Amino acid sequence: MSRKSAKISYWVATGLVSLVYLGGATFYITAHDMVAGMYEGILKFPTYIIWPLAILKIVAVVVLLWRPSTFLSDFAYAAMFWHLLLAASAHLAAGDLGWPPAIVAWLALIVSFLTQNRAREKKSPYGNLLNSTA
């Protein structure tokens, strides 16, 4: 993969993840009562986690795009990886259709992580998985 195509892949994938997370946070904030109803009724989750999730989704996007340190961005990648995987499994277990966006965002997050060192100036010590030899 050329550097140019890696940069394009990185920014498209990172942009998609960012849009999903900012859209989710906006939905959590603007339609809190409806989200609380879904959390209680469909997912069987406590509603007190809605506000912290909304805030953390925004923080994660800021960290990925601003990248103040590679430690924080790698931490955000890890948190988002597990959040999206668990979100998809929760929606699948509940039998609702919330899982496809989580899977698409999860795959985009993986692409973003794997191409980050080819696109960004600050290199992650863990971002060279595609370049390592086994």
Secondary structure, DSSP 4 states (H G I P E B T S, - for coil): --HHHHHHHHHHHHHHHHHHHHHHHHHHHHTHHHHHHHIIIII---GGGHHHHHHHHHHHHHHHHH-S-HHHHHHHHHHHHHHHHHHHHHHHHHTSTTHHHHHHHHHHHHHHHHHHHHH-SS--TT--TTT---
